[in-house]
Amino acid sequence: MKQVDFEHVLPSEAQIECLFELLGQRLHKISCEDVSHSEHKRFVKSHPYRDWFLIRVSDSYVGSFYLSNENTIGINLSDGYISLVVSQIVKFVKENFEPLPPIPSIRSDKFAVNVPPSNVQLAKALEEVNAKIAQISYFLPN
């Protein structure tokens, strides 16, 4: 089995560059549209998440994941690594983090993962670790 490592995003300049490259390769998006390098750098330095990790398999960065203050987990992986890495992300999160206390109408007492409908592989990998669908969200047109 290939070695999977989670590298805490500090963020260093090298990590900002790596995250920007991974963002450019992303096929499945929910909230992130095309951003300039300077916008991306500003975003990463703002520390918008509770915690954030780069994912490395052997010597290659293959994605990232974050935990938000709303108890959501954003998983962004190259398609070829989803089945290998998702179960390890779930295990890592369960071993190292507790969901923040619930706030009615703001956050649940459980971790949740938002999955773009186009990312069938991620949905399947989450089902394989016994994750259950909680809701389906829609964006209203502008």
OpenMM code with the backbone's topology and positions (N, CA, C; nanometers):
from openmm import Vec3, app, unit

residues = "MET LYS GLN VAL ASP PHE GLU HIS VAL LEU PRO SER GLU ALA GLN ILE GLU CYS LEU PHE GLU LEU LEU GLY GLN ARG LEU HIS LYS ILE SER CYS GLU ASP VAL SER HIS SER GLU HIS LYS ARG PHE VAL LYS SER HIS PRO TYR ARG ASP TRP PHE LEU ILE ARG VAL SER ASP SER TYR VAL GLY SER PHE TYR LEU SER ASN GLU ASN THR ILE GLY ILE ASN LEU SER ASP GLY TYR ILE SER LEU VAL VAL SER GLN ILE VAL LYS PHE VAL LYS GLU ASN PHE GLU PRO LEU PRO PRO ILE PRO SER ILE ARG SER ASP LYS PHE ALA VAL ASN VAL PRO PRO SER ASN VAL GLN LEU ALA LYS ALA LEU GLU GLU VAL ASN ALA LYS ILE ALA GLN ILE SER TYR PHE LEU PRO ASN".split()
positions = [
    Vec3(0.0843, -0.1186, 0.0000),
    Vec3(0.0000, 0.0000, 0.0000),
    Vec3(0.0885, 0.1246, 0.0000),
    Vec3(0.0469, 0.2251, -0.0738),
    Vec3(0.1244, 0.3484, -0.0836),
    Vec3(0.1137, 0.4286, 0.0453),
    Vec3(0.2234, 0.4965, 0.0795),
    Vec3(0.2289, 0.5809, 0.1983),
    Vec3(0.1521, 0.7097, 0.1750),
    Vec3(0.0549, 0.7400, 0.2633),
    Vec3(-0.0222, 0.8634, 0.2567),
    Vec3(0.0144, 0.9477, 0.3778),
    Vec3(0.0512, 1.0740, 0.3528),
    Vec3(0.0865, 1.1651, 0.4610),
    Vec3(-0.0007, 1.2890, 0.4544),
    Vec3(-0.0323, 1.3436, 0.5709),
    Vec3(-0.1088, 1.4673, 0.5816),
    Vec3(-0.0169, 1.5749, 0.6365),
    Vec3(-0.0002, 1.6811, 0.5606),
    Vec3(0.0895, 1.7905, 0.5970),
    Vec3(0.0062, 1.9121, 0.6365),
    Vec3(0.0221, 1.9553, 0.7577),
    Vec3(-0.0525, 2.0699, 0.8088),
    Vec3(-0.0193, 2.1948, 0.7280),
    Vec3(-0.1207, 2.2665, 0.6805),
    Vec3(-0.0992, 2.3904, 0.6064),
    Vec3(-0.0711, 2.5013, 0.7069),
    Vec3(0.0472, 2.5635, 0.6938),
    Vec3(0.0908, 2.6647, 0.7906),
    Vec3(0.0351, 2.8057, 0.7632),
    Vec3(0.0394, 2.8680, 0.6542),
    Vec3(0.0840, 2.8294, 0.5199),
    Vec3(0.2228, 2.8849, 0.4869),
    Vec3(0.3035, 2.8022, 0.4256),
    Vec3(0.4328, 2.8475, 0.3738),
    Vec3(0.4138, 2.8885, 0.2287),
    Vec3(0.5132, 2.9568, 0.1739),
    Vec3(0.5059, 2.9959, 0.0323),
    Vec3(0.4959, 2.8724, -0.0570),
    Vec3(0.5708, 2.7681, -0.0234),
    Vec3(0.5659, 2.6448, -0.1031),
    Vec3(0.4266, 2.5817, -0.0971),
    Vec3(0.3645, 2.5845, 0.0205),
    Vec3(0.2294, 2.5290, 0.0335),
    Vec3(0.1273, 2.6114, -0.0455),
    Vec3(0.1421, 2.7428, -0.0431),
    Vec3(0.0516, 2.8296, -0.1201),
    Vec3(0.0620, 2.7954, -0.2681),
    Vec3(0.1840, 2.7761, -0.3175),
    Vec3(0.2037, 2.7397, -0.4584),
    Vec3(0.1429, 2.6024, -0.4880),
    Vec3(0.1658, 2.5082, -0.4000),
    Vec3(0.1128, 2.3730, -0.4187),
    Vec3(-0.0407, 2.3753, -0.4209),
    Vec3(-0.1013, 2.4462, -0.3277),
    Vec3(-0.2472, 2.4560, -0.3233),
    Vec3(-0.3019, 2.5241, -0.4486),
    Vec3(-0.2299, 2.6231, -0.5023),
    Vec3(-0.2739, 2.6910, -0.6237),
    Vec3(-0.2691, 2.5956, -0.7435),
    Vec3(-0.1628, 2.5162, -0.7517),
    Vec3(-0.1528, 2.4167, -0.8593),
    Vec3(-0.2652, 2.3146, -0.8487),
    Vec3(-0.2912, 2.2660, -0.7277),
    Vec3(-0.3990, 2.1686, -0.7078),
    Vec3(-0.5352, 2.2293, -0.7420),
    Vec3(-0.5541, 2.3556, -0.7071),
    Vec3(-0.6795, 2.4244, -0.7391),
    Vec3(-0.6999, 2.4303, -0.8908),
    Vec3(-0.5937, 2.4573, -0.9628),
    Vec3(-0.6020, 2.4635, -1.1086),
    Vec3(-0.6343, 2.3297, -1.1724),
    Vec3(-0.6008, 2.2203, -1.1045),
    Vec3(-0.6258, 2.0855, -1.1564),
    Vec3(-0.7627, 2.0319, -1.1159),
    Vec3(-0.8302, 2.1010, -1.0259),
    Vec3(-0.9555, 2.0503, -0.9696),
    Vec3(-1.0648, 2.0384, -1.0759),
    Vec3(-1.1255, 1.9214, -1.0822),
    Vec3(-1.2331, 1.8968, -1.1778),
    Vec3(-1.3707, 1.9239, -1.1177),
    Vec3(-1.3841, 1.9022, -0.9883),
    Vec3(-1.5131, 1.9125, -0.9207),
    Vec3(-1.5091, 2.0308, -0.8251),
    Vec3(-1.6007, 2.1263, -0.8442),
    Vec3(-1.6001, 2.2478, -0.7631),
    Vec3(-1.7392, 2.2734, -0.7066),
    Vec3(-1.7436, 2.3272, -0.5854),
    Vec3(-1.8699, 2.3696, -0.5256),
    Vec3(-1.8712, 2.5221, -0.5171),
    Vec3(-1.7734, 2.5789, -0.4491),
    Vec3(-1.7776, 2.7233, -0.4254),
    Vec3(-1.6620, 2.7996, -0.4885),
    Vec3(-1.5605, 2.7331, -0.5314),
    Vec3(-1.4413, 2.8019, -0.5805),
    Vec3(-1.4453, 2.8130, -0.7322),
    Vec3(-1.4491, 2.9335, -0.7803),
    Vec3(-1.4378, 2.9593, -0.9237),
    Vec3(-1.2940, 3.0010, -0.9513),
    Vec3(-1.2657, 3.0342, -1.0742),
    Vec3(-1.1299, 3.0764, -1.1092),
    Vec3(-1.0903, 3.1993, -1.0285),
    Vec3(-0.9729, 3.1910, -0.9669),
    Vec3(-0.9203, 3.3032, -0.8894),
    Vec3(-0.7773, 3.3305, -0.9354),
    Vec3(-0.7360, 3.4550, -0.9196),
    Vec3(-0.5982, 3.4906, -0.9533),
    Vec3(-0.5046, 3.4359, -0.8454),
    Vec3(-0.3781, 3.4334, -0.8795),
    Vec3(-0.2788, 3.3867, -0.7824),
    Vec3(-0.2792, 3.4750, -0.6583),
    Vec3(-0.2900, 3.6062, -0.6767),
    Vec3(-0.2884, 3.6960, -0.5608),
    Vec3(-0.4130, 3.6766, -0.4738),
    Vec3(-0.5294, 3.6538, -0.5343),
    Vec3(-0.6513, 3.6260, -0.4561),
    Vec3(-0.6354, 3.4967, -0.3781),
    Vec3(-0.5803, 3.3969, -0.4451),
    Vec3(-0.5581, 3.2679, -0.3795),
    Vec3(-0.4634, 3.2827, -0.2605),
    Vec3(-0.3540, 3.3522, -0.2813),
    Vec3(-0.2546, 3.3721, -0.1752),
    Vec3(-0.3176, 3.4429, -0.0555),
    Vec3(-0.3937, 3.5459, -0.0829),
    Vec3(-0.4618, 3.6203, 0.0244),
    Vec3(-0.5593, 3.5280, 0.0992),
    Vec3(-0.6331, 3.4463, 0.0253),
    Vec3(-0.7278, 3.3531, 0.0861),
    Vec3(-0.6564, 3.2543, 0.1782),
    Vec3(-0.5519, 3.1914, 0.1281),
    Vec3(-0.4796, 3.0912, 0.2083),
    Vec3(-0.4209, 3.1551, 0.3334),
    Vec3(-0.3618, 3.2732, 0.3211),
    Vec3(-0.3015, 3.3407, 0.4369),
    Vec3(-0.4049, 3.3868, 0.5391),
    Vec3(-0.5307, 3.3978, 0.4984),
    Vec3(-0.6352, 3.4413, 0.5923),
    Vec3(-0.6769, 3.3311, 0.6901),
    Vec3(-0.6227, 3.2119, 0.6726),
    Vec3(-0.6552, 3.0981, 0.7597),
    Vec3(-0.8066, 3.0816, 0.7768),
    Vec3(-0.8769, 3.0527, 0.6664),
    Vec3(-1.0236, 3.0502, 0.6726),
    Vec3(-1.0824, 2.9255, 0.7378),
    Vec3(-1.0001, 2.8268, 0.7668),
    Vec3(-1.0519, 2.6996, 0.8164),
    Vec3(-1.0036, 2.6692, 0.9578),
    Vec3(-1.0743, 2.5826, 1.0221),
    Vec3(-1.0341, 2.5333, 1.1544),
    Vec3(-0.8994, 2.4628, 1.1430),
    Vec3(-0.8837, 2.3814, 1.0401),
    Vec3(-0.7565, 2.3160, 1.0119),
    Vec3(-0.7539, 2.2762, 0.8656),
    Vec3(-0.6338, 2.2645, 0.8102),
    Vec3(-0.6183, 2.2423, 0.6664),
    Vec3(-0.4946, 2.1571, 0.6450),
    Vec3(-0.5041, 2.0592, 0.5547),
    Vec3(-0.3940, 1.9664, 0.5302),
    Vec3(-0.3740, 1.9431, 0.3815),
    Vec3(-0.2486, 1.9378, 0.3397),
    Vec3(-0.2130, 1.8877, 0.2078),
    Vec3(-0.2009, 1.7363, 0.2186),
    Vec3(-0.2307, 1.6676, 0.1113),
    Vec3(-0.2244, 1.5213, 0.1089),
    Vec3(-0.1138, 1.4806, 0.0123),
    Vec3(-0.0199, 1.4026, 0.0647),
    Vec3(0.0921, 1.3560, -0.0162),
    Vec3(0.0890, 1.2039, -0.0216),
    Vec3(0.1002, 1.1513, -0.1419),
    Vec3(0.1142, 1.0071, -0.1620),
    Vec3(0.2517, 0.9858, -0.2226),
    Vec3(0.3346, 0.9096, -0.1513),
    Vec3(0.4754, 0.8935, -0.1879),
    Vec3(0.5374, 1.0329, -0.1961),
    Vec3(0.5840, 1.0766, -0.3121),
    Vec3(0.6493, 1.2075, -0.3235),
    Vec3(0.5624, 1.3113, -0.3940),
    Vec3(0.4338, 1.2804, -0.4156),
    Vec3(0.3478, 1.3708, -0.4916),
    Vec3(0.2315, 1.4219, -0.4075),
    Vec3(0.2029, 1.5510, -0.4216),
    Vec3(0.0832, 1.6068, -0.3590),
    Vec3(-0.0351, 1.5747, -0.4486),
    Vec3(-0.1390, 1.5162, -0.3899),
    Vec3(-0.2540, 1.4694, -0.4675),
    Vec3(-0.3837, 1.5387, -0.4281),
    Vec3(-0.3788, 1.6284, -0.3296),
    Vec3(-0.4997, 1.6982, -0.2890),
    Vec3(-0.4827, 1.7644, -0.1543),
    Vec3(-0.5976, 1.8063, -0.1010),
    Vec3(-0.6006, 1.8693, 0.0302),
    Vec3(-0.7365, 1.8422, 0.0936),
    Vec3(-0.7424, 1.8642, 0.2230),
    Vec3(-0.8723, 1.8634, 0.2904),
    Vec3(-0.8673, 1.9626, 0.4047),
    Vec3(-0.9854, 2.0122, 0.4405),
    Vec3(-0.9937, 2.1079, 0.5496),
    Vec3(-1.1129, 2.0750, 0.6376),
    Vec3(-1.1040, 2.1220, 0.7601),
    Vec3(-1.2161, 2.1179, 0.8534),
    Vec3(-1.2598, 2.2615, 0.8748),
    Vec3(-1.3884, 2.2869, 0.8575),
    Vec3(-1.4396, 2.4221, 0.8763),
    Vec3(-1.4928, 2.4386, 1.0181),
    Vec3(-1.5229, 2.5605, 1.0533),
    Vec3(-1.5829, 2.5881, 1.1838),
    Vec3(-1.7304, 2.5519, 1.1877),
    Vec3(-1.7848, 2.5072, 1.0752),
    Vec3(-1.9238, 2.4595, 1.0692),
    Vec3(-1.9300, 2.3075, 1.0734),
    Vec3(-1.8184, 2.2424, 1.1069),
    Vec3(-1.8061, 2.0965, 1.1126),
    Vec3(-1.8190, 2.0305, 0.9765),
    Vec3(-1.7851, 2.1034, 0.8702),
    Vec3(-1.7794, 2.0394, 0.7392),
    Vec3(-1.6342, 2.0081, 0.7058),
    Vec3(-1.6180, 1.9064, 0.6248),
    Vec3(-1.4864, 1.8658, 0.5771),
    Vec3(-1.4883, 1.8815, 0.4257),
    Vec3(-1.3981, 1.9618, 0.3747),
    Vec3(-1.3837, 1.9769, 0.2304),
    Vec3(-1.2721, 1.8863, 0.1831),
    Vec3(-1.3055, 1.7948, 0.0938),
    Vec3(-1.2067, 1.7002, 0.0417),
    Vec3(-1.1861, 1.7290, -0.1060),
    Vec3(-1.0631, 1.7581, -0.1426),
    Vec3(-1.0285, 1.7866, -0.2814),
    Vec3(-0.9113, 1.6986, -0.3215),
    Vec3(-0.9407, 1.5993, -0.4053),
    Vec3(-0.8406, 1.5003, -0.4437),
    Vec3(-0.8373, 1.4814, -0.5938),
    Vec3(-0.7202, 1.4494, -0.6470),
    Vec3(-0.7102, 1.4038, -0.7841),
    Vec3(-0.7898, 1.2741, -0.7951),
    Vec3(-0.8666, 1.2600, -0.9034),
    Vec3(-0.9573, 1.1462, -0.9156),
    Vec3(-0.8909, 1.0107, -0.8934),
    Vec3(-0.7695, 0.9925, -0.9392),
    Vec3(-0.7027, 0.8636, -0.9267),
    Vec3(-0.6685, 0.8227, -0.7845),
    Vec3(-0.6847, 0.9123, -0.6886),
    Vec3(-0.6454, 0.8838, -0.5506),
    Vec3(-0.7628, 0.8762, -0.4538),
    Vec3(-0.8829, 0.9004, -0.5016),
    Vec3(-0.9982, 0.9081, -0.4123),
    Vec3(-1.0176, 0.7796, -0.3343),
    Vec3(-1.0207, 0.6649, -0.4023),
    Vec3(-1.0472, 0.5393, -0.3314),
    Vec3(-0.9346, 0.5043, -0.2342),
    Vec3(-0.8138, 0.5461, -0.2637),
    Vec3(-0.6991, 0.5193, -0.1751),
    Vec3(-0.7001, 0.6057, -0.0501),
    Vec3(-0.7410, 0.7315, -0.0629),
    Vec3(-0.7158, 0.8294, 0.0429),
    Vec3(-0.8361, 0.8617, 0.1315),
    Vec3(-0.9591, 0.8548, 0.0804),
    Vec3(-1.0749, 0.9011, 0.1588),
    Vec3(-1.0862, 0.8284, 0.2919),
    Vec3(-1.0728, 0.6980, 0.2933),
    Vec3(-1.0856, 0.6253, 0.4201),
    Vec3(-0.9773, 0.6684, 0.5189),
    Vec3(-0.8588, 0.7021, 0.4682),
    Vec3(-0.7505, 0.7465, 0.5567),
    Vec3(-0.7779, 0.8869, 0.6105),
    Vec3(-0.8401, 0.9728, 0.5296),
    Vec3(-0.8797, 1.1050, 0.5781),
    Vec3(-0.9816, 1.0900, 0.6904),
    Vec3(-1.0831, 1.0072, 0.6664),
    Vec3(-1.1876, 0.9870, 0.7674),
    Vec3(-1.1264, 0.9334, 0.8968),
    Vec3(-1.0391, 0.8366, 0.8866),
    Vec3(-0.9731, 0.7808, 1.0062),
    Vec3(-0.8913, 0.8884, 1.0781),
    Vec3(-0.8135, 0.9654, 1.0035),
    Vec3(-0.7306, 1.0713, 1.0609),
    Vec3(-0.8165, 1.1740, 1.1351),
    Vec3(-0.9254, 1.2171, 1.0733),
    Vec3(-1.0126, 1.3163, 1.1359),
    Vec3(-1.0740, 1.2587, 1.2631),
    Vec3(-1.1248, 1.1366, 1.2574),
    Vec3(-1.1879, 1.0769, 1.3756),
    Vec3(-1.0884, 1.0588, 1.4906),
    Vec3(-0.9632, 1.0299, 1.4579),
    Vec3(-0.8617, 1.0087, 1.5611),
    Vec3(-0.8063, 1.1391, 1.6189),
    Vec3(-0.8167, 1.2493, 1.5442),
    Vec3(-0.7491, 1.3724, 1.5848),
    Vec3(-0.8396, 1.4911, 1.6145),
    Vec3(-0.9677, 1.4817, 1.5811),
    Vec3(-1.0579, 1.5951, 1.5986),
    Vec3(-1.1932, 1.5498, 1.6505),
    Vec3(-1.2559, 1.6386, 1.7226),
    Vec3(-1.3953, 1.6224, 1.7640),
    Vec3(-1.4752, 1.7311, 1.6937),
    Vec3(-1.5982, 1.6998, 1.6539),
    Vec3(-1.6797, 1.8089, 1.6002),
    Vec3(-1.6981, 1.9172, 1.7062),
    Vec3(-1.7054, 2.0407, 1.6613),
    Vec3(-1.7357, 2.1500, 1.7536),
    Vec3(-1.8790, 2.1326, 1.8034),
    Vec3(-1.9112, 2.1864, 1.9209),
    Vec3(-2.0473, 2.1693, 1.9739),
    Vec3(-2.1519, 2.2237, 1.8759),
    Vec3(-2.2675, 2.1588, 1.8710),
    Vec3(-2.3701, 2.2038, 1.7764),
    Vec3(-2.4244, 2.3420, 1.8109),
    Vec3(-2.4646, 2.4120, 1.7085),
    Vec3(-2.5354, 2.5396, 1.7215),
    Vec3(-2.6591, 2.5258, 1.6329),
    Vec3(-2.7785, 2.5285, 1.6890),
    Vec3(-2.8986, 2.5094, 1.6065),
    Vec3(-2.9008, 2.6029, 1.4854),
    Vec3(-2.9324, 2.5453, 1.3730),
    Vec3(-2.9417, 2.6146, 1.2431),
    Vec3(-2.8077, 2.6657, 1.1907),
    Vec3(-2.6974, 2.6369, 1.2599),
    Vec3(-2.5639, 2.6797, 1.2148),
    Vec3(-2.4764, 2.5592, 1.1842),
    Vec3(-2.4611, 2.4693, 1.2821),
    Vec3(-2.3772, 2.3516, 1.2592),
    Vec3(-2.4311, 2.2329, 1.3367),
    Vec3(-2.4078, 2.1166, 1.2808),
    Vec3(-2.4481, 1.9897, 1.3398),
    Vec3(-2.3458, 1.9459, 1.4443),
    Vec3(-2.3805, 1.8432, 1.5178),
    Vec3(-2.2858, 1.7846, 1.6131),
    Vec3(-2.2011, 1.6754, 1.5482),
    Vec3(-2.2109, 1.6629, 1.4153),
    Vec3(-2.1350, 1.5633, 1.3403),
    Vec3(-2.0562, 1.6337, 1.2305),
    Vec3(-1.9490, 1.5685, 1.1861),
    Vec3(-1.8791, 1.6167, 1.0688),
    Vec3(-1.9599, 1.5803, 0.9450),
    Vec3(-1.9597, 1.6693, 0.8468),
    Vec3(-2.0266, 1.6453, 0.7189),
    Vec3(-1.9295, 1.6778, 0.6061),
    Vec3(-1.9468, 1.6107, 0.4937),
    Vec3(-1.8639, 1.6346, 0.3762),
    Vec3(-1.9548, 1.6810, 0.2633),
    Vec3(-1.9255, 1.7962, 0.2062),
    Vec3(-2.0000, 1.8447, 0.0902),
    Vec3(-1.9385, 1.7841, -0.0357),
    Vec3(-2.0238, 1.7264, -0.1215),
    Vec3(-1.9768, 1.6562, -0.2403),
    Vec3(-2.0462, 1.7136, -0.3637),
    Vec3(-1.9698, 1.7636, -0.4610),
    Vec3(-2.0335, 1.8076, -0.5849),
    Vec3(-2.1022, 1.6883, -0.6520),
    Vec3(-2.2187, 1.7074, -0.7115),
    Vec3(-2.2884, 1.5944, -0.7736),
    Vec3(-2.2069, 1.5283, -0.8848),
    Vec3(-2.1140, 1.6007, -0.9447),
    Vec3(-2.0296, 1.5421, -1.0499),
    Vec3(-1.9230, 1.4483, -0.9947),
    Vec3(-1.8972, 1.4523, -0.8640),
    Vec3(-1.7896, 1.3725, -0.8065),
    Vec3(-1.8440, 1.2398, -0.7536),
    Vec3(-1.8798, 1.1536, -0.8461),
    Vec3(-1.9379, 1.0233, -0.8140),
    Vec3(-1.8386, 0.9373, -0.7360),
    Vec3(-1.7104, 0.9464, -0.7696),
    Vec3(-1.6081, 0.8672, -0.6997),
    Vec3(-1.5999, 0.9031, -0.5519),
    Vec3(-1.6073, 1.0318, -0.5200),
    Vec3(-1.6019, 1.0732, -0.3801),
    Vec3(-1.7250, 1.0256, -0.3051),
    Vec3(-1.8422, 1.0384, -0.3657),
    Vec3(-1.9654, 0.9904, -0.3018),
    Vec3(-1.9551, 0.8402, -0.2730),
    Vec3(-1.9062, 0.7639, -0.3693),
    Vec3(-1.8913, 0.6190, -0.3511),
    Vec3(-1.7916, 0.5871, -0.2393),
    Vec3(-1.6791, 0.6581, -0.2369),
    Vec3(-1.5779, 0.6338, -0.1326),
    Vec3(-1.6336, 0.6658, 0.0054),
    Vec3(-1.7150, 0.7698, 0.0167),
    Vec3(-1.7756, 0.8034, 0.1462),
    Vec3(-1.8782, 0.6974, 0.1882),
    Vec3(-1.9545, 0.6480, 0.0929),
    Vec3(-2.0490, 0.5405, 0.1246),
    Vec3(-1.9753, 0.4166, 0.1740),
    Vec3(-1.8561, 0.3907, 0.1197),
    Vec3(-1.7763, 0.2745, 0.1602),
    Vec3(-1.7259, 0.2858, 0.3037),
    Vec3(-1.7207, 0.4073, 0.3590),
    Vec3(-1.6820, 0.4237, 0.4995),
    Vec3(-1.8060, 0.4501, 0.5854),
    Vec3(-1.9214, 0.4125, 0.5319),
    Vec3(-2.0506, 0.4196, 0.6022),
    Vec3(-2.1017, 0.5608, 0.6268),
    Vec3(-2.0557, 0.6580, 0.5479),
    Vec3(-2.1134, 0.7922, 0.5562),
    Vec3(-2.2526, 0.7876, 0.4935),
    Vec3(-2.3435, 0.8667, 0.5454),
    Vec3(-2.4824, 0.8698, 0.4987),
    Vec3(-2.5159, 1.0082, 0.4432),
    Vec3(-2.5989, 1.0116, 0.3403),
    Vec3(-2.6439, 1.1390, 0.2838),
    Vec3(-2.7317, 1.2100, 0.3861),
    Vec3(-2.7016, 1.3377, 0.4111),
    Vec3(-2.7773, 1.4169, 0.5086),
    Vec3(-2.8693, 1.5165, 0.4395),
    Vec3(-2.8258, 1.5721, 0.3269),
    Vec3(-2.9073, 1.6718, 0.2578),
    Vec3(-2.8568, 1.6871, 0.1152),
    Vec3(-2.9382, 1.7493, 0.0341),
    Vec3(-2.8990, 1.7890, -0.1008),
    Vec3(-2.9218, 1.9393, -0.1071),
    Vec3(-2.8198, 2.0130, -0.1505),
    Vec3(-2.8289, 2.1587, -0.1551),
    Vec3(-2.8379, 2.2067, -0.2995),
    Vec3(-2.9104, 2.3165, -0.3199),
    Vec3(-2.9241, 2.3784, -0.4507),
    Vec3(-2.8873, 2.5250, -0.4416),
    Vec3(-2.8237, 2.5773, -0.5473),
    Vec3(-2.7998, 2.7202, -0.5585),
    Vec3(-2.9123, 2.7789, -0.6423),
    Vec3(-2.9689, 2.8892, -0.5972),
    Vec3(-3.0708, 2.9589, -0.6746),
    Vec3(-3.0024, 3.0428, -0.7814),
    Vec3(-3.0681, 3.0626, -0.8953),
    Vec3(-3.0057, 3.1447, -1.0003),
    Vec3(-2.9968, 3.2909, -0.9567),
    Vec3(-2.8977, 3.3587, -1.0111),
    Vec3(-2.8801, 3.5020, -0.9792),
    Vec3(-2.9896, 3.5847, -1.0414),
] * unit.nanometer
topology = app.Topology()
chain = topology.addChain("A")
for resn in residues:
    res = topology.addResidue(resn, chain)
    for name in ("N", "CA", "C"):
        topology.addAtom(name, app.Element.getBySymbol(name[0]), res)
